[in-house]
């Protein structure tokens, strides 16, 4: 099994073999990966946000969600 450090070193070696004319493309790709990672982190910031919510309120929000959405949709189409 390859360790994280070994994998990073292999990637660095591969980057050194990439031609200079491909650096812009590589930079764009790495930036895209970093941005996707940031999105995941921002989403996980909300983890546990409802941990202390009252059980009755939580059940009302989850169990009655479909009915509330249908009621709101019917108001829009009237």
Secondary structure, 3 states (H helix, E strand, C coil): CCCHHHHHHHHHHHHHCCCHHHHHHHHHHHHHHHHHHHHHHHHHCCCCCCCCCCHHHHHHHHHCHHHHHHHHHHHHCC
